[in-house]
Amino acid sequence: MNRSLSLFTVLALSLGQSLSASGRETEAGRYTHNEHQTRMKKIEAIIKPFKLEEVKDALHDVGAEGMTVSEVKGFGRQKGHTEIYRGSEYTVDFLPKIKIELVLADSKVQEAVAAIIKAAKTGKIGDGKIFISGVEEAVRIRTEEKGENAV
């Protein structure tokens, strides 16, 4: 069987390191096979502040058990706006937003994203964004549970 090897794989093999079937490198530079772990995703949603309660309730309805909420400021395509305060006009570049972060099992991610969109959408500019990224591991400090059990 003809297999092409990457430069990194050739270097690892020449240094005597073994590679697993998954070919995933850890921070220590060794390859591990983590198929037994449940895959998880982190959802970060930036929404309008007045939509927080609706989004929180929608996420609770789909089974999201915990989340972190932060008050943040930022801008996207809105590029801020001008306001008049005590007769003077000034530009507000960074608009107040809410950032919601939660980690879920892969199987719940699409349902959670749909719930956030339904609850946060006004149809107007500035409704926000949702970012989804992979989570390698989660550990509950109190019990030392790992993976999806820790979330």
Secondary structure, DSSP 8 states (H G I E B T S, - for coil): ------HHHHHHHHTT----SS-EE-TTS-EE--TTS--EEEEEEEE-GGGHHHHHHHHHHTT----EEEEEEE-STT--EEEEETTEEEEE-SEEEEEEEEEEEHHHHHHHHHHHHHHH--SSTT-EEEEEEEE---B-TTT--BGGGG-
